[in-house]
């Protein structure tokens, strides 16, 4: 199973609409549309889980296709590195003293 990133979604998009769109290319196991933590408003992106072959077909067919007047960005989701909790010291670096 593959997880797909779906970006540039119209803010009015629903999980049902995304499921129907991706369902044309295979079985959709899950859809998660991301909302802003503070406002609860849609952020215009989400994730879709599909079987491997169906996911590849969906990427080919839907990347760049318009939904609600916006060209979708569809690709395989990349794992985000886990962030360490709190504090400005320790954890990942990059800063200088």
C-alpha positions in Angstrom: 0.0 0.0 0.0 1.2 3.5 -0.8 0.4 6.8 0.8 -0.1 9.7 -1.7 0.3 13.4 -1.0 -2.4 15.5 -2.6 -1.7 19.2 -2.7 -3.4 22.3 -4.0 -6.8 20.9 -3.2 -9.7 23.4 -3.2 -10.5 24.5 0.3 -14.0 23.3 -0.3 -13.0 19.7 -1.1 -14.5 16.9 1.1 -13.1 13.5 1.9 -16.0 12.0 -0.1 -15.1 14.0 -3.2 -11.4 13.0 -3.0 -12.4 9.4 -2.4 -14.6 9.4 -5.5 -11.9 11.0 -7.6 -9.1 8.6 -6.6 -11.6 5.7 -6.6 -11.7 5.9 -10.4 -8.2 4.4 -10.4 -8.5 1.7 -7.7 -9.5 1.0 -4.1 -9.1 3.9 -1.7 -8.2 2.7 1.8 -8.2 6.0 3.5 -8.4 9.8 2.9 -7.2 12.4 5.4 -7.6 16.1 4.6 -5.5 18.3 6.8 -7.0 21.2 8.7 -5.2 24.0 10.5 -4.7 23.2 14.1 -5.6 26.7 15.4 -8.4 27.7 13.0 -9.8 24.3 12.0 -9.9 25.5 8.4 -8.7 23.3 5.5 -5.1 23.7 4.6 -5.5 22.6 1.0 -3.7 19.3 1.1 -4.2 15.8 2.3 -3.2 12.1 2.0 -4.8 9.1 0.2 -3.8 5.5 0.8 -4.2 3.1 -2.1 -2.8 -0.2 -3.3 0.5 0.2 -5.1 -0.7 -0.3 -8.6 -3.7 1.9 -8.1 -1.6 4.6 -6.5 0.7 4.7 -9.5 -2.2 4.9 -11.8 -3.7 7.8 -9.8 -0.5 9.7 -9.8 -0.2 9.4 -13.6 -3.8 10.4 -14.2 -4.4 13.0 -11.5 -1.2 15.0 -11.1 -2.0 18.4 -12.8 -5.7 17.6 -13.2 -8.0 20.4 -12.1 -10.3 20.1 -9.2 -12.4 23.1 -8.3 -10.3 25.2 -10.7 -7.0 24.3 -9.1 -4.4 22.0 -10.6 -3.8 19.1 -8.2 -0.3 18.0 -7.1 -0.2 14.3 -6.6 2.9 12.2 -5.7 4.0 9.6 -3.3 4.1 10.9 0.2 7.6 11.2 1.8 8.0 10.2 5.5 8.6 13.3 7.5 11.5 13.0 10.0 10.2 13.0 13.6 10.9 16.2 15.4 12.3 16.1 18.9 10.1 17.6 21.6 10.4 21.3 22.8 13.4 23.4 23.7 15.9 25.1 21.7 18.9 23.2 22.9 19.8 19.7 21.8 17.9 17.6 19.3 18.6 18.5 15.6 21.1 21.2 15.1 22.1 23.7 12.6 22.2 26.8 14.9 25.4 28.4 16.1 26.2 29.7 19.6 
